[in-house]
């Protein structure tokens, strides 16, 4: 099976690629942003599965999924994410994705899911979807927009404004404004304090 993995986090890309390769039966190609992924898809119709990171540069939410599907010659395209919720997962499926993989999945389950999708079967983890249905959103999350939550998630991972701008495909000045708004809404003294509050509230 030939798999195209697209993710701008080098460690995630290397780990996932190495694990799938070690399982046997997988030939893995990688790239780090949507334009590169689309170029590879357009130049090679033989991928059994294209797996895109939801937050990498160029994605612009699920607009990137639409572009990849349009270029994929009908081959399966799926989304993976460490931050997106059930709503994003369901919308991705509705827009033609073959599946959605949370990055928190156990390695063995992830391999099985990749095989399943590469054979043309839709896959979304039942526990992920059901947990979102039954778990109340932390009160702090209700104060923030989806974009602010993405920025806060980046702060919790220790990303700089420049790294966040690249990840979210935004200008660095826009990230600075989001951080300022976050600190105001959370009554945080600085970005480190905001990240601490986000973690304490169970958001990340």
VEXLO-280549 format. One record per residue: residue in three letters; y, x, z negated of N, C-alpha, C, O in turn. Coordinates in steps of 0.2 Angstrom, whole numbers, padded with zeros to 4 digits, always signed. Each point is the difference from the previous one (the first is absolute). Example, Ala and Ser with C-alpha at 12.3 -4.5 7.8 and 13.67 -1.06 7.14 Angstrom:
2
ALA-0028+0066-0039+0006-0004+0000+0006+0004+0000-0001+0005-0003 SER+0006-0007+0007+0006+0004-0001+0005-0004-0003+0006+0003-0001 
REM end
This chain:
204
UNK-0006+0004+0000+0006-0004+0000+0006+0004+0000+0001+0005-0004 UNK+0004-0006+0008+0006+0004+0001+0006-0004-0004+0001-0006+0002 UNK+0002+0009-0007+0005-0003-0004+0006+0003+0000+0000+0006+0000 UNK+0006-0009+0001+0006+0003+0000+0004-0002-0007+0001-0006-0001 UNK+0000+0011-0003+0003-0001-0006+0008+0002+0000+0001+0005+0002 UNK+0003-0010-0004+0007+0002+0001+0003-0002-0007+0001-0005-0003 UNK+0002+0011+0000+0003+0000-0007+0004+0006-0001-0002+0005+0002 UNK+0008-0006-0005+0005+0006-0001-0001+0003-0006+0003+0005-0001 UNK-0008-0007-0003-0002+0004-0006-0005+0005+0001-0006-0003+0001 UNK+0007+0009+0000-0005+0005+0002-0006+0000-0005-0006+0001+0003 UNK+0007-0002-0009-0006+0001-0005-0005-0006+0002-0006+0000+0000 UNK+0009-0006+0001-0004-0006+0001-0003+0001+0007-0006-0002+0000 UNK+0009+0004+0005-0003+0001+0006-0005+0005+0000-0006-0001+0003 UNK+0007+0006-0006-0006+0005-0001-0006-0002-0003-0005+0001+0002 UNK+0007-0004-0008-0006-0003-0004-0004-0005+0003-0006+0000+0001 UNK+0009-0005+0002-0003-0005+0004-0004+0002+0006-0006-0002+0001 UNK+0009+0007+0003-0003+0003+0006-0006+0004-0002-0005-0001+0003 UNK+0006+0005-0008-0006+0004-0003-0006-0004-0002-0006+0001+0001 UNK+0008-0007-0005-0005-0004-0003-0004-0003+0006-0006-0001+0000 UNK+0009-0002+0005-0003-0004+0005-0004+0005+0004-0006-0002+0003 UNK+0009+0008-0001-0004+0005+0004-0007+0002-0004-0005+0001+0003 UNK+0006-0001-0010-0006+0002-0003-0006-0005+0000-0005+0002-0001 UNK+0007-0008+0002-0005-0005+0000-0004+0000+0006-0005-0003+0000 UNK+0007+0006+0005-0003+0001+0007+0001-0007+0004+0001-0005-0003 UNK-0001+0006+0009+0001-0005+0005+0007-0002+0001+0001-0004+0004 UNK+0004+0008-0007+0007-0001+0002+0003+0006+0003-0001+0006-0002 UNK+0005-0007+0007+0004+0005+0003+0007-0002-0001+0002-0006+0002 UNK+0002+0010-0006+0006-0002-0003+0006+0004+0004+0000+0006+0001 UNK+0005-0010+0001+0006+0003+0002+0006-0003-0004-0001-0006-0003 UNK+0006+0010+0002+0005-0002-0005+0007+0001+0003+0001+0004+0005 UNK+0004-0008-0008+0007+0001+0002+0004-0002-0006-0003-0003-0005 UNK+0010+0004+0005+0004-0001-0006+0005-0006+0001+0004-0001-0005 UNK-0003-0002+0011+0005-0005+0000-0002-0005+0006-0005+0001+0004 UNK+0008-0007-0004-0002-0005+0005+0001+0003+0008-0005-0001+0004 UNK+0011+0004-0003+0000+0002+0007-0005+0004+0003-0003+0000+0005 UNK+0001+0005-0010-0006+0004+0002-0007-0004+0001-0004+0001+0004 UNK+0004-0006-0009-0007-0004+0001+0000-0004+0006-0005+0000+0004 UNK+0011-0003-0002+0000-0004+0006-0001+0004+0006-0003-0002+0005 UNK+0006+0008-0005-0001+0005+0006-0008+0002+0001-0002+0000+0005 UNK-0001+0001-0011-0007+0001+0000-0004-0006+0003-0005+0001+0004 UNK+0007-0007-0007-0004-0006+0002+0001-0001+0008-0005-0002+0003 UNK+0011+0003-0001+0001-0001+0007-0003+0005+0005-0002-0002+0006 UNK+0001+0008-0009-0003+0005+0005-0008+0000-0001-0003+0004+0003 UNK+0000-0008-0008-0007+0000-0001-0002-0006-0003+0001-0002-0005 UNK-0005-0002+0010-0002-0007-0002-0007+0000-0004-0003-0005-0001 UNK+0001+0011+0000-0007+0001-0003-0001+0000-0008-0005+0000-0002 UNK+0011-0002-0001-0001+0000-0007-0003-0006-0002+0001-0006+0002 UNK-0006+0007-0007-0004-0006-0003+0005-0004-0005-0001-0006-0001 UNK+0005+0010-0002+0005-0003-0005+0006+0004-0001+0000+0006+0000 UNK+0006-0009+0000+0006+0003-0002+0002-0003-0007+0001-0006-0001 UNK+0000+0011-0004+0002-0002-0007+0007+0003-0001+0001+0006+0000 UNK+0004-0011-0001+0007+0002-0001+0002-0001-0007-0001-0005-0003 UNK+0005+0010+0000+0003-0001-0006+0006-0004+0000+0004+0001+0005 UNK-0004-0006-0009+0006-0005+0000+0007+0003-0001+0004-0003+0003 UNK-0004+0008-0006+0007+0003-0002+0002+0006+0004+0005+0003-0002 UNK-0009-0001+0006+0002+0007+0004+0006-0001+0004+0002-0006+0002 UNK+0001+0011+0000+0006+0000+0005-0001-0004+0006-0006+0001+0004 UNK+0010-0005-0002+0000-0004+0006-0004-0007+0000+0001-0004+0004 UNK-0004+0003-0010-0003-0007-0001+0004-0006+0000-0001-0005+0003 UNK+0007+0006-0007+0004-0006-0001-0003-0006-0002+0000-0005+0004 UNK-0004+0006-0009-0004-0006-0003-0006-0001+0005-0003+0005+0002 UNK+0002-0011+0000-0006-0001+0005+0002+0000+0007-0004-0002+0004 UNK+0010+0003-0002+0002+0001+0007-0004+0006+0003-0001-0001+0006 UNK+0000+0006-0010-0004+0005+0003-0007-0002+0001-0003+0003+0005 UNK+0000-0008-0009-0006-0002+0002+0000-0004+0007-0005+0001+0004 UNK+0010-0005-0003+0000-0003+0006+0000+0005+0006-0003-0001+0005 UNK+0007+0006-0005+0001+0005+0005-0007+0004+0001-0002+0001+0006 UNK-0002+0000-0011-0006+0004+0000-0005-0005+0003-0004+0002+0005 UNK+0004-0008-0006-0005-0005+0002+0001-0001+0008-0004+0000+0004 UNK+0011+0000-0002+0002-0001+0007-0003+0006+0004-0001-0001+0006 UNK+0001+0007-0009-0002+0006+0004-0008+0001-0001-0002+0005+0003 UNK-0001-0009-0006-0007+0002-0002-0006-0002+0004-0006+0001-0001 UNK+0008-0004+0007-0005-0002+0005-0005-0005-0003-0006+0000+0002 UNK+0008-0004-0007-0005-0004-0004-0004+0003-0005-0004-0004-0003 UNK+0005+0010+0002-0004+0004-0005+0002-0002-0007+0006-0002-0001 UNK-0010+0002-0005+0002-0002-0006+0006+0005-0003-0001+0006+0000 UNK+0006-0010-0003+0005+0004-0004+0000-0003-0007+0000-0006-0001 UNK+0000+0010-0004+0001-0002-0007+0005+0003-0004+0003+0005+0002 UNK-0001-0008-0007+0005+0003-0005-0003+0002-0006-0004-0003-0003 UNK+0007+0009+0000-0001+0002-0007+0006+0001-0004+0005+0002+0003 UNK-0005-0003-0009+0006+0001-0004-0002+0001-0007-0005-0003-0003 UNK+0010+0006-0001-0001+0001-0007+0005-0004-0004+0000-0001-0006 UNK+0004-0003+0010+0005-0004-0003+0001-0007+0002+0002-0005-0004 UNK-0005+0003+0010+0001-0007+0003-0004-0004-0004-0005+0001-0003 UNK+0007-0008+0003-0004-0005-0004-0004-0004+0004+0000+0001+0006 UNK-0002-0007-0009-0005-0004+0004+0004-0004+0006-0003-0001+0005 UNK+0009+0000-0006+0004-0004+0005+0001+0005+0006-0001-0003+0006 UNK+0002+0009-0007+0000+0005+0006-0007+0000+0003+0000+0000+0006 UNK-0005+0001-0010-0007+0000+0003-0001-0006+0004-0003+0001+0006 UNK+0004-0007-0008-0001-0006+0003+0004+0000+0007-0003-0003+0005 UNK+0009+0005-0006+0005-0001+0006-0003+0005+0005+0000-0001+0006 UNK-0002+0007-0008-0003+0005+0005-0006-0003+0004-0001+0001+0006 UNK-0003-0004-0010-0006-0004+0003+0002-0005+0005-0003+0000+0006 UNK+0008-0004-0008+0002-0005+0004+0004+0002+0007+0000-0003+0005 UNK+0002+0010-0006+0003+0003+0006-0004+0004+0004+0002+0003+0005 UNK-0009-0003-0006-0005+0003+0004-0003+0006-0003-0004+0003+0004 UNK+0005-0001-0010-0003+0006-0003-0007-0002-0001-0002-0006-0002 UNK-0003+0011+0003-0007-0001-0001-0002+0000-0008-0005-0002-0002 UNK+0010+0005-0002-0001+0000-0007+0006+0004-0003+0005+0002+0002 UNK-0006-0002-0009+0005+0002-0005-0004+0004-0005-0004-0003-0003 UNK+0006+0010+0002-0003+0004-0005+0005+0002-0006+0004+0004+0002 UNK-0005-0006-0008+0004+0003-0005-0002+0007-0001-0006+0002+0000 UNK+0010+0003-0001-0001+0007-0001-0004+0001-0007-0002+0005-0001 UNK+0002-0010-0003-0004+0000-0007-0007-0001+0001-0004+0000-0005 UNK+0002-0002+0011-0008-0001+0001-0004+0006-0002+0002+0006+0001 UNK-0008-0008-0004-0005+0006-0001-0002+0003+0007+0000-0004+0005 UNK-0001+0010-0005-0002+0004+0006-0006-0003+0004+0001-0001+0006 UNK-0006-0001-0009-0006-0003+0003+0002-0007+0003-0002-0001+0006 UNK+0006-0003-0009+0002-0006+0002+0004+0001+0006+0000-0004+0005 UNK+0005+0009-0005+0004+0001+0006-0004+0002+0006+0002-0002+0005 UNK-0007+0006-0006-0004+0003+0006-0003-0006+0003-0001-0001+0006 UNK-0002-0004-0010-0004-0006+0002+0005-0004+0004-0001-0003+0005 UNK+0007+0002-0008+0005-0004+0003+0002+0003+0007+0001-0004+0005 UNK+0000+0010-0004+0002+0003+0006-0006-0001+0005+0002-0002+0006 UNK-0008+0003-0008-0005-0002+0005+0000-0007+0002-0001-0001+0006 UNK+0002-0003-0011+0000-0007+0002+0005-0002+0005-0001-0004+0005 UNK+0007+0006-0006+0006-0001+0004-0001+0003+0007+0002-0003+0005 UNK-0005+0009-0005-0001+0004+0007-0005-0004+0004+0000+0001+0006 UNK-0004-0005-0009-0005-0004+0004+0003-0007+0002-0003-0004+0003 UNK+0010+0003-0005+0003-0006+0002+0001-0006-0005+0001-0005+0002 UNK-0003+0007-0008+0000-0006-0005+0006+0001-0004+0002+0005-0002 UNK+0001-0011+0000+0006+0000-0004-0002+0002-0008-0005-0003-0002 UNK+0009+0007-0001-0002+0002-0007+0007+0000-0004+0005+0003+0002 UNK-0005-0007-0007+0005+0000-0006-0004+0000-0006-0004-0005-0001 UNK+0005+0009-0004-0004+0000-0007+0001-0007-0003+0006-0002-0002 UNK-0011-0001+0000+0001-0007-0003+0003+0001-0007+0004-0004-0002 UNK-0006+0009-0002+0003+0001-0007+0007+0002+0001+0004-0003-0005 UNK-0001+0006+0010+0007+0001+0001+0003-0006+0001+0006-0002-0003 UNK-0008-0002+0008+0003-0007+0001+0000-0005-0006+0005-0003-0001 UNK-0011+0003-0002+0000-0005-0006+0004+0003-0006+0003-0005-0003 UNK-0003+0011+0002+0004+0003-0005+0008-0002+0001+0003-0002-0005 UNK-0001+0002+0011+0007-0001+0001+0001-0008-0001+0006-0002-0002 UNK-0011-0002+0003+0001-0007-0001+0000-0002-0007+0003-0005-0002 UNK-0006+0009-0003-0001-0002-0007+0005+0004-0004+0001-0001-0006 UNK+0002+0007+0008+0004+0004-0004+0007-0001+0001+0003-0001+0005 UNK+0000-0001-0011+0007-0001+0000+0004+0006+0002-0001+0005-0003 UNK+0006-0006+0007+0004+0006+0002+0004+0002-0006+0003-0004-0004 UNK-0002+0011+0002+0003+0002-0006+0008-0003+0001+0003+0001+0005 UNK+0000-0003-0011+0006-0003+0000+0005+0005+0004+0005-0002+0003 UNK-0005+0008-0004+0005+0005+0002+0000+0000+0008+0005+0001+0003 UNK-0011-0002+0000+0000-0001+0007+0004-0005+0003+0002+0001+0006 UNK-0001-0006-0010+0004-0006+0003+0007+0002+0001+0004-0004+0003 UNK-0002+0009-0007+0007+0002+0001+0002+0004+0006+0005+0000+0002 UNK-0011+0002+0002+0001+0005+0005-0002-0003+0007-0005-0004+0000 UNK+0008+0006+0005-0002-0001+0007-0006+0004+0002-0002+0004-0004 UNK-0001-0006+0009-0006+0004+0003+0002+0007+0001-0004+0004-0002 UNK+0010-0003+0005+0002+0007+0002+0001+0004-0007-0002+0006+0000 UNK+0005-0010-0005+0001+0004-0006-0006+0002-0004+0000+0005-0003 UNK-0005-0010+0004-0007+0002-0003-0003+0006+0004-0003+0004-0004 UNK+0004-0004+0010-0002+0006+0004+0003+0007-0002-0003+0005-0001 UNK+0010-0006+0000+0003+0006-0002-0002+0002-0008-0001+0006-0001 UNK+0000-0011-0003-0002+0002-0007-0007+0003+0000-0001+0004-0004 UNK-0003-0007+0009-0007+0003+0000+0001+0008+0002-0004+0004-0003 UNK+0008-0003+0007+0001+0007+0002+0003+0004-0005-0002+0006-0001 UNK+0006-0008-0003+0003+0003-0006-0006+0001-0005+0000+0006-0003 UNK-0004-0010+0002-0006+0000-0005-0004+0006+0003-0004+0003-0004 UNK+0004-0002+0010-0005+0006+0003+0004+0006+0000-0003+0005+0003 UNK+0009-0005-0005+0004+0006+0000+0003+0002+0006+0002+0006+0001 UNK-0001-0010+0004+0003+0002+0007+0007+0000-0001+0004-0003-0004 UNK-0001+0008+0008+0007+0001+0000+0003-0006+0005-0003-0003+0003 UNK+0010+0003-0003+0003-0005+0005-0002+0002+0007-0001-0005+0004 UNK+0001+0011-0003-0001+0002+0007-0007-0002+0002-0002-0002+0006 UNK-0003+0003-0010-0007-0002+0001-0001-0007+0001-0004-0003+0004 UNK+0008-0001-0009+0000-0007+0000+0002-0003+0007-0002-0004+0003 UNK+0008+0007-0001+0003-0002+0006-0005+0001+0006+0000-0004+0005 UNK-0003+0010-0005-0005+0001+0006-0006-0005-0001-0002-0003+0005 UNK+0000+0002-0011-0006-0005-0001+0002-0007+0002-0004-0003+0004 UNK+0010+0001-0005+0002-0007+0001+0003-0001+0007+0003-0006+0001 UNK-0002+0012+0002+0004-0001+0006+0007-0002-0001+0002-0005+0004 UNK+0002+0007-0009+0006-0002-0001+0005+0007-0001-0003+0005+0000 UNK+0009-0007+0000+0005+0006-0001+0000+0002-0007-0001-0004-0004 UNK+0002+0010+0003+0000+0003-0007+0006-0004-0004-0001-0001-0006 UNK+0006+0000+0009+0006-0004-0004-0002-0007-0002+0002-0002-0005 UNK-0006-0001+0009-0003-0006-0002-0005+0000-0006+0001-0004-0004 UNK-0005+0009+0004-0004+0001-0006+0004+0001-0006-0001-0003-0005 UNK+0007+0007+0005+0004+0001-0005+0003-0006-0003+0000-0001-0006 UNK+0002-0004+0011+0002-0006-0002-0005-0005-0004+0001-0003-0005 UNK-0007+0004+0008-0006-0004-0003-0001+0003-0007-0001-0004-0005 UNK+0001+0010+0004-0001+0003-0007+0005-0002-0005-0001-0002-0005 UNK+0008+0002+0008+0005-0002-0004-0001-0007-0003+0002-0002-0005 UNK-0004-0003+0010-0001-0007-0001-0005-0001-0005+0000-0004-0005 UNK-0006+0008+0006-0006+0000-0005+0002+0002-0007-0001-0004-0004 UNK+0005+0009+0003+0002+0002-0006+0005-0005-0004-0001-0001-0006 UNK+0005-0002+0010+0004-0006-0002-0004-0006-0003+0001-0002-0005 UNK-0006+0000+0010-0004-0006-0002-0005+0001-0006-0001-0004-0004 UNK-0001+0011+0004-0005+0001-0005+0003+0003-0007-0003+0001-0005 UNK+0010+0000+0006+0004+0002-0006-0003+0007-0002-0001+0002-0005 UNK+0000+0002+0011-0003+0007-0001+0006+0005+0000+0004-0001+0004 UNK-0005+0007-0007+0005+0005-0001+0000+0004+0007+0005+0002+0002 UNK-0011-0001+0001-0001+0004+0006-0006-0002+0003-0004-0004-0002 UNK+0002+0008+0008-0006-0002+0004-0006+0001-0004-0005-0003+0000 UNK+0005+0009-0005-0006+0001-0004-0001-0006-0005-0006-0002-0001 UNK+0011+0000-0002+0000-0006-0004-0003-0006+0003-0004-0004-0003 UNK+0007+0003+0009-0002-0006+0004-0008+0000+0002-0003-0005-0001 UNK+0001+0011+0003-0007+0001+0001-0005-0001-0006-0005-0003+0000 UNK+0008+0005-0006-0004-0001-0006+0000-0007-0002-0005-0003-0002 UNK+0011-0001+0003+0000-0007-0001-0005-0004+0004-0004-0004-0002 UNK+0004+0006+0009-0005-0003+0004-0007+0001-0002-0004-0004+0001 UNK+0002+0010-0003-0007+0001-0002-0002-0003-0006-0005-0003-0001 UNK+0010+0003-0004-0001-0004-0006-0001-0008+0001-0004-0003-0004 UNK+0007+0001+0009+0000-0007+0001-0006-0002+0004-0002-0006+0002 UNK-0002+0011+0000-0007-0001+0004+0001-0001+0007-0004-0003+0003 UNK+0010+0005+0000+0001-0001+0007-0004+0005+0004-0001-0002+0006 UNK+0000+0008-0009-0003+0005+0004-0005+0004-0004-0003+0005+0002 
REM end
